[in-house]
Amino acid sequence: MSVTVLPPARVGRFSIAALGVLALALGTLQSVVEPALPQLQSELGVSPAEGALIGNTLLITGAVVAPVAGKLGDRYGGKRVLVLLMAVVSAGGSLAALAPNLPVLLVGQVLQGVMVGALPLSFILVRKHLSPAASRLAIGLVVALFTGGGMVGTLSAGPISDGLCWHWMFALPTVAIVVTTAAVARLLPHDPPVRADTGIDWPGVVLLSGTLLVFMLGLVKVTGSGLPPLAVGALALVVVALATGWVVVERRAASPMVDLRMLARPAIWHSCVLTFVVTAAFGMVAFLLPQLFALEADGYGFGLGTTEIGLLLLPGAVAGAVSDSVGGVAARRLGLRTVLAAGAVVTTATTLALASLHTAQWQLALAKALTAIAAGVASTALLTRAATAVETEDTGIATGLLVVTRVIGVAIGGQVGGAILDAGADRTGLPAESAFATGFVVAGLVAALALLVVRVTKKGTQA
């Protein structure tokens, strides 16, 4: 499918600025949960595993929307779909801002998750309306502002929740999204739809999201209040049935959301397995650290508020953003296997050290930065490897598969971390110190699996 490039004069600086500010607001809305998660758990009276769902529901929606956003933009027009998705995001942000309890907040997070589609749609728009050179600059600006928005959210969550209340963490970015979406709708010219030969795989979208949600809700129930063996077995059967149905649908769909046939290629399935392992370990660490920062217990924990947690997590956010941009370069210069092995060693050593060394704030802040660098470099290197291992026309399919795997890995890692804390709660309902130690050890063991996978799949991980 060819992309029509319209004359550059049709798009002015204000149009690109509106797209950039929209990306900034979206990045802010996406990132306010991480430093504020302990506060949200306390305000809503939920367990760590239930709290993990707050961020993970957004990730799940993002994982299933990402593969179809570009197709929707091509079929119905990028501007039209972008505005509609932002209306859904705004509704989700408003719902989260007004949420009286966890279920309502989770629905809001599910709706907000469609924000993931904004980036590919923005790229489609600038490619259609700008020259190649100008479009590269515009895409770089949008990505940079989205990343910057993540840092703004990390830093602003605490002051907003302390000065006002946690509801405003969602309300203020949502207002910015509404305003900038209106500006985009007014300033950006309409782009004509492209006739599509295939449809959208809606059954695949529903089945994948259902599989992930049931799995995570099952973890919450099993490790929280507990379930009888029969109920646990029934949940497991439901997850297996949904996953099996998704695989069947994807194999038969004319235009699947995830082309599973691509997994027949060693370079792709090796990359998917490694991406899942690396990001799952990081997801566990990313969840456990704010919990330990916020917990005030006898002999462990720090009793920090959202503002302090945001400041301590900021170096990790910066490190992750930088590492995402250098993974491909590192793999090209050092070799993919070297980069993956180094990342696995760093993550394993860091998390195992955290099991016994977590009595100072700097130890946790440094651990977040180190694991973010390791995960960012490794997953980006794998993404680059997948993109170059297939034909040009299959690049989007291969990289989309890796992006979905990356998001799912982080979400499942965080949910497992929450389940470990729930299972290790003491009589007061607070996670015992041993639960955190167990969580860090498990994360280290998961990261160490990457070394085994690299060893076993030596041929598929050559640079």
Long-range contacts (C-beta under 8 A, 24 or more apart in sequence): 1-74, 1-194, 3-124, 3-127, 3-128, 4-128, 4-192, 5-127, 5-128, 5-129, 5-130, 5-131, 5-132, 6-128, 6-129, 6-189, 6-191, 8-129, 8-130, 8-131, 8-134, 10-129, 10-189, 11-126, 11-129, 11-130, 11-188, 11-189, 12-187, 14-183, 14-187, 15-184, 15-187, 15-188, 16-126, 16-138, 16-141, 18-180, 18-183, 18-184, 18-187, 18-188, 19-122, 19-125, 19-126, 19-138, 19-142, 19-184, 19-188, 20-141, 20-142, 20-145, 21-145, 21-176, 21-180, 21-183, 22-86, 22-118, 22-122, 22-177, 22-180, 22-181, 22-184, 23-118, 23-119, 23-122, 23-142, 23-143, 23-145, 23-146, 23-149, 24-145, 24-146, 24-148, 24-149, 24-152, 24-176, 25-149, 25-173, 25-176, 25-177, 25-180, 26-89, 26-115, 26-118, 26-146, 26-149, 26-173, 26-177, 27-145, 27-146, 27-147, 27-148, 27-149, 27-150, 27-152, 27-153, 28-149, 28-150, 28-152, 28-153, 28-156, 28-173, 28-176, 29-89, 29-93, 29-112, 29-115, 29-149, 29-153, 29-170, 29-173, 29-174, 29-177, 30-58, 30-112, 30-115, 30-149, 30-150, 30-153, 31-149, 31-150, 31-151, 31-152, 31-153, 31-154, 31-157, 31-317, 32-153, 32-154, 32-156, 32-157, 32-160, 32-169, 32-170, 32-173, 33-58, 33-109, 33-157, 34-154, 34-157, 34-286, 34-290, 34-313, 35-154, 35-157, 35-158, 35-290, 35-306, 35-309, 35-310, 35-313, 36-157, 36-158, 36-161, 36-166, 36-169, 36-306, 36-309, 37-287, 37-290, 37-291, 38-290, 38-291, 38-293, 38-294, 38-295, 38-306, 38-309, 39-161, 39-166, 39-294, 39-305, 39-306, 40-105, 40-166, 43-166, 44-101, 44-102, 44-105, 46-102, 47-220, 47-224, 47-418, 47-421, 47-422, 47-425, 47-429, 48-287, 48-291, 48-417, 48-418, 48-421, 48-422, 48-431, 49-219, 49-220, 49-223, 49-224, 49-415, 49-418, 49-419, 49-421, 49-422, 50-102, 50-220, 50-224, 50-418, 51-418, 52-216, 52-220, 52-287, 52-414, 52-415, 52-417, 52-418, 53-102, 53-106, 53-216, 53-217, 53-220, 53-415, 53-418, 54-102, 54-105, 54-106, 54-109, 55-109, 55-411, 55-414, 56-216, 56-411, 56-414, 56-415, 57-106, 57-109, 57-110, 57-113, 57-213, 58-109, 58-110, 58-112, 58-113, 59-113, 59-407, 59-408, 59-410, 59-411, 60-110, 60-113, 60-209, 60-212, 60-213, 60-216, 60-407, 60-408, 60-411, 61-109, 61-110, 61-111, 61-112, 61-113, 61-114, 61-116, 61-209, 62-113, 62-114, 62-115, 62-116, 62-407, 63-116, 63-208, 63-209, 63-212, 63-404, 63-407, 63-408, 63-411, 64-205, 64-208, 64-209, 64-257, 64-404, 65-113, 65-114, 65-116, 65-117, 65-205, 66-116, 66-117, 66-120, 66-400, 66-403, 66-404, 66-407, 67-257, 67-258, 67-400, 67-404, 68-117, 68-200, 68-201, 68-205, 68-257, 69-116, 69-117, 69-118, 69-120, 69-121, 70-120, 70-121, 70-124, 70-396, 71-196, 71-200, 71-255, 72-117, 72-200, 73-120, 73-121, 73-124, 73-125, 74-124, 74-193, 74-194, 74-196, 75-193, 75-194, 75-196, 75-200, 76-193, 77-190, 77-191, 77-192, 77-193, 78-121, 78-124, 78-125, 78-128, 78-191, 79-125, 79-184, 79-185, 79-188, 79-189, 79-190, 79-191, 80-190, 81-117, 81-121, 82-117, 82-118, 82-121, 82-122, 82-125, 82-181, 82-184, 83-181, 83-184, 83-185, 85-114, 85-115, 85-117, 85-118, 85-121, 86-115, 86-118, 86-177, 86-178, 86-181, 86-184, 87-181, 88-114, 89-114, 89-115, 89-118, 89-174, 89-177, 90-174, 90-177, 90-178, 90-181, 93-170, 93-171, 93-173, 93-174, 93-177, 94-170, 94-171, 94-174, 96-167, 96-170, 97-167, 97-168, 97-170, 97-171, 97-174, 98-167, 99-167, 108-170, 119-143, 119-146, 124-191, 125-188, 125-191, 128-191, 129-188, 129-189, 129-191, 147-321, 150-317, 150-321, 151-314, 151-317, 151-318, 151-321, 154-310, 154-313, 154-314, 154-317, 155-310, 155-311, 155-314, 156-310, 157-306, 157-307, 157-310, 158-305, 158-306, 158-307, 158-308, 158-309, 158-310, 158-311, 159-307, 161-306, 162-305, 162-306, 162-307, 198-254, 198-255, 199-254, 199-255, 200-255, 201-249, 201-250, 201-253, 201-255, 201-256, 201-257, 203-249, 203-253, 204-246, 204-249, 204-250, 204-253, 204-256, 204-257, 204-258, 205-257, 207-242, 207-245, 207-246, 207-249, 208-246, 208-257, 208-258, 210-242, 211-239, 211-242, 211-243, 211-246, 212-408, 212-411, 212-412, 214-238, 214-239, 214-242, 215-239, 215-412, 216-411, 216-412, 216-415, 219-415, 219-416, 219-418, 219-419, 220-415, 220-418, 220-419, 220-422, 222-419, 223-418, 223-419, 223-420, 223-422, 223-423, 224-422, 258-400, 258-401, 258-404, 259-397, 259-401, 262-390, 262-394, 262-397, 262-398, 262-401, 263-401, 265-389, 265-390, 266-457, 266-459, 266-460, 267-385, 267-386, 267-389, 267-390, 267-460, 268-386, 268-389, 268-390, 268-398, 268-401, 269-460, 270-453, 270-457, 270-460, 270-461, 271-382, 271-383, 271-385, 271-386, 271-389, 271-402, 271-460, 272-401, 272-402, 272-405, 273-453, 273-457, 274-340, 274-378, 274-382, 274-450, 274-453, 274-454, 274-457, 274-461, 275-378, 275-379, 275-382, 275-383, 275-402, 275-405, 275-406, 275-409, 276-405, 276-406, 276-408, 276-409, 277-409, 277-446, 277-447, 277-449, 277-450, 277-453, 278-340, 278-343, 278-344, 278-347, 278-374, 278-375, 278-378, 278-379, 278-382, 278-409, 278-447, 278-450, 279-375, 279-379, 279-405, 279-406, 279-407, 279-409, 279-410, 279-413, 280-409, 280-410, 280-412, 280-413, 280-416, 280-446, 281-347, 281-351, 281-371, 281-375, 281-413, 281-443, 281-444, 281-446, 281-447, 281-450, 282-347, 282-371, 282-372, 282-374, 282-375, 282-409, 282-410, 282-413, 283-409, 283-410, 283-411, 283-412, 283-413, 283-414, 283-416, 283-417, 284-351, 284-413, 284-414, 284-416, 284-417, 284-439, 284-442, 284-443, 284-446, 285-347, 285-350, 285-351, 285-354, 285-367, 285-368, 285-371, 285-413, 285-417, 285-440, 285-443, 286-316, 286-368, 286-371, 286-372, 286-410, 286-413, 286-414, 287-413, 287-414, 287-417, 287-418, 288-417, 288-421, 288-436, 288-439, 288-440, 288-443, 289-313, 289-364, 289-367, 289-368, 291-421, 291-431, 291-436, 292-358, 292-364, 292-436, 293-361, 293-364, 295-430, 295-431, 297-430, 297-433, 299-433, 300-358, 300-359, 300-433, 300-436, 302-361, 304-361, 312-361, 312-364, 312-365, 312-368, 313-365, 313-368, 315-365, 315-368, 315-369, 316-365, 316-368, 316-369, 316-371, 316-372, 317-372, 318-369, 319-368, 319-369, 319-370, 319-372, 319-373, 319-376, 320-372, 320-373, 320-375, 320-376, 321-376, 322-373, 322-376, 323-372, 323-373, 323-374, 323-375, 323-376, 323-377, 323-380, 324-376, 324-379, 324-380, 325-380, 326-377, 326-380, 327-376, 327-377, 327-378, 327-379, 327-380, 327-381, 327-382, 327-383, 327-384, 328-380, 328-381, 328-383, 328-384, 330-377, 330-381, 331-381, 331-384, 331-385, 331-463, 332-384, 332-463, 335-462, 335-463, 336-381, 336-382, 336-385, 336-461, 336-462, 336-463, 337-454, 337-458, 337-461, 337-462, 337-463, 339-377, 339-378, 339-381, 340-378, 340-381, 340-382, 340-450, 340-454, 340-461, 341-450, 341-451, 341-454, 342-374, 343-374, 343-375, 343-377, 343-378, 343-450, 344-374, 344-378, 344-447, 344-448, 344-450, 344-451, 344-454, 345-451, 346-370, 346-371, 346-373, 346-374, 347-371, 347-374, 347-375, 347-443, 347-444, 347-447, 347-450, 348-444, 348-445, 348-447, 348-448, 348-451, 349-444, 350-374, 350-444, 351-440, 351-441, 351-443, 351-444, 351-447, 352-440, 352-441, 352-444, 354-440, 355-437, 355-438, 355-440, 355-441, 355-444, 356-437, 358-436, 358-437, 358-440, 374-447, 378-450, 379-406, 385-461, 385-463, 413-443, 413-446, 416-442, 417-443
